[in-house]
Amino acid sequence: MLISDLEQLGLTEEESKVYLAILELGGSYVSSIAKKAGVHRVSCYHTLDNLIRKGIISTFTKDNIKYFSIESPRILVNQAEEKFHHAKKLLPELLSITNALAYKPKIQYYEGLQGIKNIFEDTLTAEDELLGYTNLSELPEVVTIEFLKDYAKRKIEKGIKTRMLSPISKHAINYTKKYYPKDFDKNLVEIFFINPKEFLFEYEINIYGNKVSLVSLNPNELMGMIIESPIYAKTQRSIFNLAWLGATSFIAR
């Protein structure tokens, strides 16, 4: 029990054993300490040097024999308290660095079909609503039908609520019937169809968690990116909600 307690104070297992051996012996020479601690004599020398450097044991020579003795056990407690106060003093500075990093955007670029698929895969990590702008007529031209069906299936299975804005077309209207599982929960998918002449989206933009993903819907431009930034995602989410509210005035009939 004492050994694990000493380890909590920063000693290694062998240092703890040697420290307790010296304490119980009231001080002694290497071979006696090693035997009491149950450690090899050679390694005991190294461990004793470490304990001396830590300032918790001392050494003296008697009759040409080197003896080791314990400094006051209070030193261990004092050292632990000093470390605690130092860590507490350091905490505000560490938190300021952490907070600064939290607001530093992280941008990942992707190219090619697999890169586009990787972006869609990442949207499945959404823990809340998945919001976005897309063009459901163009989407099947970028990724395969099989992938879109599997993507929609897994999104429904994860219970991810999706709200999208898309230009209207015959294909777009039938999109959920063609790609989503039969009898899926309709409450998980909301799509507002808008006038393609005024609002023709050539990129799909998804907003989820602290991320915003962008995917080109041009098959000749297979590229995209994921921007991870709490501030940017919050801003884009606000813009989407504003567009969603205004979309009721532009729903194509």
C-alpha positions as CSV (number, residue, x, y, z in Angstrom):
1,M,0.0,0.0,0.0
2,L,2.8,2.4,1.0
3,I,4.6,1.6,-2.2
4,S,1.7,2.7,-4.4
5,D,1.3,5.8,-2.2
6,L,4.9,6.7,-2.7
7,E,4.5,6.2,-6.5
8,Q,1.7,8.7,-6.4
9,L,4.2,11.2,-5.0
10,G,6.5,10.7,-8.0
11,L,8.8,7.8,-7.0
12,T,9.2,4.7,-9.2
13,E,8.3,1.3,-7.8
14,E,12.0,0.5,-7.1
15,E,12.7,3.9,-5.6
16,S,9.7,3.3,-3.3
17,K,11.0,-0.1,-2.2
18,V,14.5,1.3,-1.5
19,Y,13.1,4.4,0.3
20,L,11.0,2.2,2.6
21,A,13.9,-0.2,3.2
22,I,16.2,2.7,4.4
23,L,13.4,4.0,6.5
24,E,12.8,0.6,8.2
25,L,16.5,0.0,8.7
26,G,17.1,3.4,10.1
27,G,19.9,3.9,7.5
28,S,22.3,1.3,6.2
29,Y,24.8,0.3,3.5
30,V,24.0,-0.8,-0.1
31,S,24.0,-4.6,0.3
32,S,21.7,-4.4,3.4
33,I,19.3,-2.0,1.7
34,A,19.2,-4.0,-1.5
35,K,18.4,-7.2,0.4
36,K,15.7,-5.5,2.5
37,A,14.1,-3.9,-0.6
38,G,14.3,-7.1,-2.6
39,V,16.2,-5.5,-5.5
40,H,19.5,-6.2,-7.3
41,R,22.5,-4.6,-5.7
42,V,23.7,-3.1,-8.9
43,S,20.4,-1.4,-9.7
44,C,20.2,-0.4,-6.1
45,Y,23.2,1.9,-6.5
46,H,21.5,3.7,-9.4
47,T,18.2,4.0,-7.4
48,L,20.1,5.4,-4.4
49,D,21.7,8.0,-6.7
50,N,18.3,9.0,-8.0
51,L,16.9,9.4,-4.4
52,I,19.9,11.6,-3.5
53,R,19.3,13.8,-6.5
54,K,15.6,14.1,-5.4
55,G,16.9,15.3,-2.0
56,I,15.0,12.7,0.1
57,I,18.0,10.6,1.3
58,S,21.5,11.5,2.2
59,T,24.8,9.7,2.4
60,F,27.9,9.7,4.6
61,T,31.0,7.5,5.0
62,K,31.8,5.5,8.1
63,D,34.8,3.2,8.4
64,N,35.3,3.6,4.6
65,I,31.8,2.2,4.1
66,K,29.1,4.4,2.4
67,Y,25.9,4.6,4.4
68,F,22.6,6.0,3.3
69,S,19.9,7.5,5.6
70,I,16.5,9.1,5.2
71,E,16.0,12.8,5.3
72,S,12.8,13.8,7.1
73,P,9.8,12.2,5.4
74,R,8.3,15.7,5.6
75,I,10.5,16.6,2.6
76,L,8.4,14.3,0.4
77,V,5.2,16.1,1.4
78,N,6.8,19.5,1.0
79,Q,8.0,18.6,-2.5
80,A,4.5,17.4,-3.4
81,E,3.0,20.6,-2.1
82,E,5.5,22.7,-4.0
83,K,4.6,20.8,-7.2
84,F,0.9,21.4,-6.6
85,H,1.3,25.1,-6.0
86,H,3.5,25.4,-9.1
87,A,1.0,23.5,-11.2
88,K,-1.9,25.7,-9.9
89,K,0.1,28.8,-10.8
90,L,0.8,27.4,-14.2
91,L,-2.8,26.4,-14.9
92,P,-4.1,29.8,-16.2
93,E,-1.3,30.0,-18.8
94,L,-2.0,26.4,-19.9
95,L,-5.7,27.1,-20.2
96,S,-5.1,30.2,-22.3
97,I,-3.0,28.2,-24.7
98,T,-5.7,25.5,-24.9
99,N,-8.4,28.1,-25.5
100,A,-6.4,29.8,-28.2
101,L,-6.0,26.4,-30.0
102,A,-9.7,25.6,-29.6
103,Y,-10.4,28.6,-31.8
104,K,-7.7,28.0,-34.4
105,P,-9.4,26.6,-37.5
106,K,-8.2,23.2,-38.8
107,I,-8.6,22.8,-42.5
108,Q,-8.3,19.4,-44.3
109,Y,-8.3,19.2,-48.1
110,Y,-9.5,16.2,-50.1
111,E,-9.2,15.3,-53.8
112,G,-10.6,12.5,-56.0
113,L,-13.6,10.3,-55.5
114,Q,-12.2,8.6,-52.4
115,G,-11.5,12.0,-50.9
116,I,-15.1,13.1,-51.5
117,K,-16.4,9.9,-49.9
118,N,-14.2,10.6,-46.9
119,I,-15.9,13.9,-46.4
120,F,-19.3,12.4,-46.5
121,E,-18.2,9.7,-44.1
122,D,-17.1,12.4,-41.7
123,T,-20.6,14.0,-41.7
124,L,-21.9,10.8,-40.2
125,T,-20.1,11.8,-37.0
126,A,-22.7,14.5,-36.5
127,E,-24.2,14.3,-33.0
128,D,-26.8,16.9,-33.7
129,E,-28.6,18.2,-36.8
130,L,-26.9,18.0,-40.2
131,L,-27.6,21.2,-42.0
132,G,-26.7,22.0,-45.6
133,Y,-27.0,23.3,-49.1
134,T,-26.9,20.8,-52.0
135,N,-28.1,20.1,-55.5
136,L,-29.7,16.7,-55.4
137,S,-29.8,16.5,-59.2
138,E,-26.0,16.8,-59.4
139,L,-25.0,14.7,-56.4
140,P,-25.3,11.3,-58.2
141,E,-22.9,12.6,-60.9
142,V,-20.2,13.0,-58.2
143,V,-20.5,9.8,-56.2
144,T,-22.0,6.4,-57.0
145,I,-25.6,5.5,-56.5
146,E,-24.5,2.6,-54.3
147,F,-22.6,4.9,-52.1
148,L,-25.5,7.4,-51.8
149,K,-27.9,4.6,-50.8
150,D,-25.5,3.2,-48.2
151,Y,-24.8,6.7,-46.9
152,A,-28.5,7.5,-46.5
153,K,-29.1,4.2,-44.8
154,R,-26.4,4.7,-42.2
155,K,-27.4,8.2,-41.6
156,I,-31.0,7.1,-40.8
157,E,-29.7,4.2,-38.7
158,K,-27.7,6.7,-36.6
159,G,-30.8,8.9,-36.2
160,I,-29.1,12.0,-37.7
161,K,-31.7,14.7,-38.4
162,T,-31.0,16.4,-41.8
163,R,-32.2,19.7,-43.1
164,M,-31.3,20.6,-46.6
165,L,-31.9,23.3,-49.2
166,S,-31.7,22.2,-52.8
167,P,-32.8,23.5,-56.3
168,I,-35.9,21.8,-57.4
169,S,-36.0,19.2,-60.2
170,K,-37.8,16.0,-61.0
171,H,-34.8,14.0,-59.8
172,A,-34.5,16.1,-56.6
173,I,-38.1,15.6,-55.7
174,N,-37.8,11.8,-56.0
175,Y,-34.4,11.7,-54.3
176,T,-35.5,10.3,-50.9
177,K,-37.7,7.7,-52.6
178,K,-34.7,6.5,-54.7
179,Y,-31.9,6.6,-52.2
180,Y,-33.4,6.3,-48.7
181,P,-34.6,3.1,-47.1
182,K,-38.3,2.2,-47.5
183,D,-40.4,3.3,-44.5
184,F,-37.6,5.5,-43.1
185,D,-38.6,8.0,-40.4
186,K,-39.7,11.1,-42.4
187,N,-39.1,13.2,-39.3
188,L,-35.3,12.7,-39.9
189,V,-35.2,14.4,-43.3
190,E,-36.5,17.9,-44.3
191,I,-35.8,19.4,-47.7
192,F,-36.8,22.8,-49.0
193,F,-36.8,23.0,-52.8
194,I,-35.9,26.4,-54.2
195,N,-35.9,28.0,-57.6
196,P,-32.8,26.7,-59.6
197,K,-32.7,29.8,-61.8
198,E,-32.1,32.0,-58.8
199,F,-30.4,29.6,-56.5
200,L,-28.2,27.1,-58.3
201,F,-25.9,25.4,-55.9
202,E,-22.7,23.9,-57.4
203,Y,-21.2,22.9,-54.1
204,E,-22.7,20.8,-51.3
205,I,-22.0,22.5,-47.9
206,N,-22.7,20.6,-44.7
207,I,-22.7,22.1,-41.2
208,Y,-22.4,19.7,-38.2
209,G,-20.9,20.0,-34.8
210,N,-17.8,22.3,-35.0
211,K,-17.3,21.4,-38.7
212,V,-18.3,22.7,-42.1
213,S,-17.6,20.5,-45.1
214,L,-17.6,21.6,-48.8
215,V,-17.8,19.3,-51.8
216,S,-17.7,20.3,-55.4
217,L,-20.7,18.9,-57.4
218,N,-18.8,19.2,-60.6
219,P,-17.6,15.7,-61.7
220,N,-14.6,17.4,-63.4
221,E,-13.6,19.0,-60.1
222,L,-13.5,16.3,-57.5
223,M,-12.3,18.2,-54.5
224,G,-13.5,19.4,-51.1
225,M,-12.5,20.3,-47.6
226,I,-13.5,20.2,-44.0
227,I,-13.1,23.3,-41.8
228,E,-13.1,22.6,-38.1
229,S,-13.8,25.8,-36.2
230,P,-16.4,26.4,-33.5
231,I,-16.7,30.0,-34.5
232,Y,-17.0,29.4,-38.2
233,A,-19.5,26.5,-37.8
234,K,-21.6,28.7,-35.5
235,T,-21.7,31.5,-38.0
236,Q,-22.6,29.1,-40.9
237,R,-25.3,27.5,-38.8
238,S,-26.8,31.0,-38.2
239,I,-26.7,31.8,-41.9
240,F,-28.3,28.5,-42.8
241,N,-31.1,29.0,-40.3
242,L,-31.7,32.5,-41.7
243,A,-31.8,31.0,-45.3
244,W,-34.1,28.2,-44.1
245,L,-36.6,30.8,-42.7
246,G,-36.5,32.8,-45.9
247,A,-36.7,29.8,-48.1
248,T,-40.5,29.5,-47.6
249,S,-40.8,32.6,-49.8
250,F,-38.9,30.9,-52.7
251,I,-40.2,27.4,-52.6
252,A,-40.8,26.4,-56.3
253,R,-44.3,25.2,-57.0
